[in-house]
């Protein structure tokens, strides 16, 4: 077994490290100290750490902190990390030291090893790769970079795809009249397209909330080093590093206007999580409506036909379930739980550093990615293939006792209520009930006015009196 390891040293002594690992002693200590969940940093987060190290190497060269050969070797190594070529070299659990120091040192060690091979001389993880930096500003900066990139690459594209799909169905279903429902009870008619326009608006509002939170998330804490004062950082370092990160990512990153706030708190992460939680709530409403309207095919509402994607039962032949809406609701449940974790963690900024950063990063990045992916999947595999059962929708609209409502202004609320109750009791339509109770015979309403009042389609766009 001895030949499977090599001996590395740090300030605490010797450590056995897997012989081919790019990381070194501090990473191995963290692996041993935190055998907790088996969950490690996401690919977005690893790449973001690489972005910081690449930009820092350039700025440190320009400011005379490290030499050109060392800088170029670090840059080349960092590019490989940015491209996610070495993700397997980041084995530390997300439940680790609250500042993310272990993962920052993991990054420093991996890049130092790669850079040493490139340069042909030793590149030190602390003195060179981590020069002018601290875990306390690097790690939160990496969370911001990773989150902004994931929002732009995964979350917003997925939500915009879903919004477009819902808008298309709103137009397609604009003339499909159906029963409205309030309190899960029959209500006055509504167009199916009107309901879908509401769904599209929910997603559009969600997109606006996320875009509104992005400017604060684009503010990077880099340059504050240990406690926000910028100790051990050369003049101009933070501005130049952030400029380089913005240039390399194409994203509008800026320096945090107050480094003490930027390290002692992470309210921008809490804000973004809250916006995503709101989207999750919207998704639950939309998906549950689709499930209800697609229920059946014989004993449910049956107003919509959802695409058949896979067999729904191991025992009931022919059964098909609304699998994508169900999966989306489970995503929403996860996101709401993630948000609770992020909110609690965000409150743990004691004095000059918030020390629950890794779990905030893991939960926020998970929420960003699963909501974006779920939204795109819902659009492609469910919404785009929805079919309206037009006749069933109209049948239920005309069967609803609530279509008696327009008679209020002709014969009064109490008389209309009597008609509705009689219709339900006798199992007849509102028109039949009105005639059966003698309102037409007594001349209280003509058949012509009755038919006009009970036109279910006109009830969805009532004329203003």
C-alpha atoms as one frame of an Amber mdcrd trajectory, in Angstrom:
protein
   0.000   0.000   0.000   2.932   2.356   0.613   3.518   2.833  -3.091  -0.022
   4.237  -3.489   0.848   7.345  -1.453   3.474  10.047  -1.245   4.440  12.093
   1.799   3.593  15.796   1.782   4.416  18.393   4.441   2.602  21.436   5.768
   2.893  23.552   8.923   1.350  20.722  10.968   3.715  18.009   9.775   3.606
  15.026   7.400   0.533  13.789   5.534   0.010  10.798   3.237  -1.466  11.906
  -0.087  -2.508   9.688  -3.031   0.633   9.513  -5.154  -0.942  10.818  -8.390
  -3.096  13.548  -6.812  -2.485  17.122  -7.937  -3.477  18.395  -4.507  -1.251
  18.243  -1.422  -1.281  18.198   2.363  -3.961  20.751   3.260  -6.463  19.233
   0.853  -5.799  15.753   2.210  -6.292  16.932   5.791  -9.672  18.389   4.803
 -10.685  15.156   3.073  -9.925  13.280   6.278 -11.568  15.859   8.536 -14.877
  16.141   6.675 -16.171  12.684   5.643 -19.732  14.012   5.821 -21.929  14.127
   2.716 -19.851  13.053  -0.253 -20.983  16.248  -2.017 -18.216  18.384  -3.452
 -17.981  21.777  -5.170 -19.963  22.139  -8.386 -18.247  22.556 -11.738 -19.347
  26.212 -11.887 -17.729  26.847  -8.523 -14.444  25.120  -9.378 -14.220  27.104
 -12.613 -14.919  30.326 -10.709 -12.014  29.645  -8.333  -9.855  29.184 -11.412
 -11.011  32.568 -12.722  -9.834  34.272  -9.518  -6.417  32.584  -9.593  -5.879
  33.371 -13.272  -6.703  37.052 -12.829  -4.660  37.301  -9.615  -1.610  35.863
 -11.386  -1.832  38.545 -14.081  -2.354  41.369 -11.579   0.453  40.115  -9.331
   2.825  40.142 -12.323   1.821  43.670 -13.303   2.274  44.868  -9.712   5.675
  43.173  -9.291   4.566  40.589  -6.737   5.570  37.501  -8.781   7.843  36.996
 -11.791   6.686  36.516 -15.363   7.495  32.797 -15.638   5.592  32.017 -12.451
   2.643  34.164 -13.526   2.372  32.526 -16.938   2.585  29.043 -15.440  -0.187
  29.866 -12.952  -2.317  31.383 -15.708  -1.981  28.276 -17.874  -2.781  25.984
 -14.957  -5.750  28.119 -13.941  -7.124  27.963 -17.483  -7.225  24.174 -17.173
  -9.190  24.518 -13.928 -11.562  27.008 -15.587 -12.149  24.480 -18.355 -13.067
  21.873 -15.687 -10.265  19.544 -16.771  -9.363  18.633 -13.183 -12.671  18.558
 -11.302 -11.771  15.152  -9.843  -8.920  16.877  -7.972 -11.424  18.784  -5.817
 -12.563  16.064  -3.370 -13.392  18.175  -0.298 -16.885  17.925   1.145 -19.102
  21.013   1.003 -19.507  20.695   4.782 -16.092  22.044   5.721 -14.585  25.095
   7.348 -17.102  27.916   7.024 -14.789  30.319   5.204 -14.078  27.841   2.418
 -10.376  27.916   3.320 -10.022  24.203   2.581 -11.363  24.598  -0.951  -9.295
  27.728  -1.569  -6.164  25.805  -0.525  -7.299  22.843  -2.630  -7.352  25.228
  -5.619  -3.986  26.717  -4.691  -2.398  23.268  -4.407  -3.813  21.918  -7.665
  -2.781  25.017  -9.611   0.635  25.084  -7.929   1.297  21.457  -8.935   0.220
  22.069 -12.520   2.186  25.326 -12.694   5.316  23.647 -11.287   5.177  21.072
 -14.077   4.699  23.832 -16.652   7.501  26.043 -15.283   9.897  23.239 -14.417
  10.435  24.829 -11.007   8.450  24.851  -7.779   5.450  27.179  -7.676   4.236
  27.623  -4.109   0.477  27.384  -3.363   0.539  30.174  -0.749   3.404  32.442
  -1.783   2.614  32.419  -5.496  -0.883  31.146  -6.342  -2.514  32.780  -3.292
  -0.350  35.932  -3.381  -2.248  39.122  -2.374  -5.293  37.046  -1.460  -7.053
  35.441   1.480  -9.596  32.639   1.565 -11.889  35.189   3.191 -12.156  37.243
   0.006 -11.361  34.588  -2.614 -14.028  32.091  -1.633 -16.999  34.486  -1.449
 -15.810  36.046  -4.702 -15.874  32.622  -6.323 -19.444  32.052  -5.125 -20.553
  35.290  -6.756 -18.778  34.489 -10.026 -20.144  30.943 -10.162 -23.677  32.049
  -9.319 -23.768  34.847 -11.888 -22.425  32.521 -14.569 -24.931  29.783 -13.695
 -27.805  32.270 -13.682 -26.841  33.479 -17.156 -25.979  30.071 -18.611 -28.688
  27.876 -17.076 -31.380  29.642 -15.062 -32.424  32.563 -17.250 -32.316  30.593
 -20.531 -34.504  27.876 -18.993 -37.035  30.338 -17.622 -37.174  32.317 -20.862
 -37.812  29.103 -22.784 -40.695  28.249 -20.432 -42.130  31.756 -20.652 -42.118
  31.574 -24.463 -43.821  28.161 -24.420 -46.548  29.373 -22.066 -47.135  32.504
 -24.157 -47.480  30.381 -27.274 -50.102  28.216 -25.574 -51.908  31.318 -24.303
 -52.348  32.377 -27.915 -53.231  28.868 -29.102 -55.894  28.465 -26.393 -57.293
  32.006 -26.526 -60.710  30.866 -27.817 -61.064  27.729 -25.658 -63.751  28.479
 -23.067 -63.708  26.480 -19.842 -65.039  26.594 -16.325 -63.227  28.857 -13.935
 -62.494  27.447 -10.499 -62.034  29.200  -7.179 -61.563  27.290  -3.906 -61.454
  24.193  -6.210 -65.170  24.851  -6.818 -66.989  25.794 -10.015 -66.739  29.477
 -10.897 -67.635  31.693 -13.843 -66.112  30.790 -17.230 -62.624  31.725 -18.318
 -60.630  31.149 -21.475 -57.907  28.523 -21.221 -55.641  31.044 -22.926 -56.332
  33.552 -20.172 -55.135  31.061 -17.580 -51.971  30.386 -19.581 -51.317  34.115
 -19.945 -51.292  34.223 -16.148 -48.751  31.401 -16.013 -46.524  33.201 -18.522
 -46.752  36.372 -16.453 -45.674  34.517 -13.313 -42.526  33.322 -15.072 -41.917
  36.738 -16.628 -42.132  38.330 -13.190 -39.747  35.674 -11.859 -37.223  36.517
 -14.562 -37.490  40.198 -13.629 -36.910  39.402  -9.946 -33.781  37.386 -10.755
 -32.440  40.052 -13.123 -33.134  42.651 -10.440 -30.977  40.769  -7.933 -28.035
  40.298 -10.321 -26.348  43.716  -9.848 -25.687  43.031  -6.144 -24.463  39.534
  -6.956 -22.025  41.025  -9.471 -20.279  42.962  -6.681 -17.130  40.999  -5.796
 -15.486  41.004  -2.338 -11.997  40.418  -3.710  -9.397  42.760  -2.229 -10.623
  42.719   1.362  -8.286  39.814   2.256  -8.680  38.750   5.910 -11.250  41.133
   7.426 -12.041  43.634   4.682  -9.099  46.007   5.256  -7.061  44.681   2.333
  -3.968  43.844   4.367  -1.098  42.352   2.262  -2.729  43.568  -0.953  -0.810
  45.933  -3.269  -2.512  49.120  -4.404  -4.743  48.551  -7.412  -4.793  44.767
  -7.037  -8.507  44.234  -6.445  -9.602  46.637  -9.172  -7.313  44.993 -11.717
  -8.272  41.421 -10.780 -11.980  42.194 -10.999 -11.464  43.979 -14.318  -9.689
  40.886 -15.654 -12.424  38.531 -14.387 -15.110  40.673 -16.030 -13.128  40.736
 -19.267 -12.524  36.971 -19.303 -16.113  35.994 -18.418 -17.902  38.720 -20.367
 -19.979  39.473 -17.269 -20.409  42.880 -15.557 -18.506  42.225 -12.335 -17.589
  45.207 -10.180 -15.727  45.714  -6.920 -17.871  45.667  -3.795 -18.365  49.271
  -2.657 -17.837  48.234   0.976 -15.516  45.317   1.666 -16.592  45.020   5.287
 -20.207  44.333   4.259 -19.045  42.089   1.426 -17.186  39.719   3.769 -19.160
  39.998   6.997 -22.483  39.321   5.220 -23.757  37.710   2.047 -27.138  39.368
   1.676 -26.871  39.271  -2.111 -26.838  35.461  -1.997 -29.885  35.505   0.273
 -31.615  37.932  -2.098 -30.965  35.804  -5.168 -32.103  32.675  -3.365 -35.320
  34.440  -2.399 -35.984  35.372  -6.011 -35.435  31.762  -7.098 -37.686  30.531
  -4.276 -40.449  32.767  -5.659 -39.995  31.163  -9.078 -40.228  27.755  -7.408
 -43.541  28.750  -5.835 -44.787  29.830  -9.274 -43.724  26.507 -10.775 -45.688
  24.575  -8.156 -48.868  26.516  -8.962 -48.439  26.072 -12.710 -47.558  22.377
 -12.537 -50.378  21.542 -10.156 -52.868  23.265 -12.472 -51.542  21.235 -15.408
 -51.855  18.036 -13.373 -55.415  18.826 -12.337 -56.538  19.845 -15.845 -54.869
  16.760 -17.280 -56.337  14.393 -14.687 -58.301  11.411 -15.929 -58.655  10.405
 -18.655 -62.127   9.209 -17.584 -62.579  10.072 -13.933 -60.736  13.399 -13.731
 -61.176  16.884 -15.197 -59.694  15.993 -18.569 -59.525  19.489 -20.041 -55.912
  19.044 -21.168 -54.009  16.156 -22.692 -50.406  16.072 -21.496 -47.785  14.384
 -23.702 -47.298  10.673 -23.020 -43.648  10.261 -22.034 -43.348   6.875 -20.304
 -45.454   4.074 -18.785 -46.887   5.225 -15.486 -47.366   2.013 -13.575 -45.703
  -1.316 -13.017 -49.084  -2.936 -12.370 -51.725  -0.922 -14.302 -51.272  -1.349
 -18.073 -51.805   1.774 -20.161 -51.534   4.207 -17.256 -49.579   7.390 -18.015
 -48.604   9.956 -15.390 -47.692  13.683 -15.497 -44.064  12.869 -14.745 -42.391
  16.149 -15.707 -44.768  18.376 -13.704 -44.259  16.018 -10.756 -40.481  16.241
 -11.108 -40.723  20.025 -11.339 -42.725  20.217  -8.112 -40.031  18.115  -6.418
 -37.421  20.577  -7.698 -39.470  23.374  -6.172 -39.585  21.555  -2.844 -35.788
  21.220  -2.905 -35.357  24.886  -3.759 -37.641  26.030  -0.953 -35.592  23.900
   1.453 -32.355  25.266   0.002 -33.630  28.785   0.525 -34.305  28.096   4.196
 -30.724  26.860   4.577 -29.350  29.905   2.758 -31.425  32.307   4.864 -30.247
  30.697   8.099 -26.629  30.569   6.916 -26.815  34.174   5.764 -27.633  35.225
   9.308 -24.364  33.756  10.640 -22.113  36.687   9.809 -20.410  37.081  13.168
 -18.338  40.260  13.327 -16.065  40.382  10.264 -16.736  37.152   8.376 -19.713
  35.001   7.466 -18.628  31.438   8.190 -21.236  29.282   6.415 -20.105  30.072
   2.884 -19.693  26.559   1.433 -23.216  25.447   2.276 -24.641  28.712   0.919
 -22.708  28.182  -2.303 -23.778  24.564  -2.677 -27.452  25.283  -2.080 -27.637
  28.404  -4.231 -25.843  26.804  -7.161 -28.035  23.721  -6.885 -31.165  25.889
  -6.909 -29.960  27.889  -9.908 -29.163  24.800 -11.935 -32.150  22.607 -11.094
 -34.706  25.390 -11.627 -33.146  26.323 -14.962 -33.030  22.713 -16.112 -36.521
  21.917 -14.810 -38.016  24.980 -16.512 -36.476  24.048 -19.857 -37.593  20.422
 -19.473 -41.135  21.452 -18.531 -41.320  23.655 -21.611 -39.930  21.075 -24.026
 -41.505  17.882 -22.707 -44.866  19.099 -21.404 -46.023  22.617 -22.286 -45.056
  22.488 -25.968 -47.047  19.261 -26.407 -50.210  20.222 -24.506 -53.510  19.677
 -26.312 -56.796  21.206 -25.222 -59.916  19.022 -25.072 -62.127  21.797 -26.472
 -65.435  19.974 -26.178 -64.739  18.826 -22.627 -63.748  22.369 -21.638 -66.990
  23.778 -23.076 -69.110  21.031 -21.539 -67.759  21.743 -18.057 -68.090  25.507
 -18.564 -71.763  25.148 -19.474 -72.339  22.694 -16.622 -71.041  25.047 -13.950
 -73.813  26.467 -11.747 -71.741  29.636 -11.453 -72.736  30.682 -14.984 -75.914
  31.890 -13.317 -73.930  34.967 -12.224 -74.946  37.216 -15.198 -78.600  36.749
 -14.169 -77.911  38.688 -10.965 -78.406  42.040 -12.686 -81.624  40.855 -14.396
 -83.533  38.922 -11.720 -81.429  39.597  -8.605 -78.913  37.635  -6.509 -81.447
  35.680  -4.421 -83.442  34.489  -7.437 -80.233  33.539  -9.255 -79.067  31.595
  -6.188 -82.367  29.693  -6.173 -81.851  28.768  -9.849 -78.291  27.546  -9.189
 -79.295  25.371  -6.248 -82.238  23.910  -8.178 -79.938  23.088 -11.120 -77.488
  21.239  -8.870 -80.243  19.377  -7.011 -82.031  18.244 -10.181 -78.903  17.657
 -12.277 -80.038  20.040 -15.018 -78.471  23.085 -16.695 -78.894  26.660 -15.498
 -81.021  27.396 -18.580 -83.268  24.440 -17.852 -83.494  25.398 -14.179 -84.493
  28.987 -15.015 -87.302  27.760 -17.238 -88.288  25.010 -14.801 -88.749  27.544
 -11.999 -91.038  29.685 -14.183 -88.904  32.796 -14.639 -89.489  32.807 -18.419
 -93.184  31.933 -18.099 -93.743  34.777 -15.639 -91.973  37.192 -17.963 -89.145
  37.986 -15.564 -86.679  37.172 -18.352 -87.157  36.323 -22.021 -85.650  33.244
 -23.626 -83.609  35.548 -25.887 -82.172  37.456 -22.927 -81.622  34.177 -21.067
 -79.581  32.725 -23.919 -77.549  35.923 -24.266 -76.862  36.039 -20.539 -75.788
  32.383 -20.449 -73.362  32.606 -23.403 -70.290  31.235 -21.620 -67.782  32.695
 -24.086 -69.119  36.236 -23.584 -68.643  35.841 -19.815 -64.863  35.681 -20.295
 -64.778  39.191 -21.818 -67.731  40.966 -20.169 -68.770  44.384 -21.438 -68.344
  47.116 -18.868 -71.611  48.723 -17.751
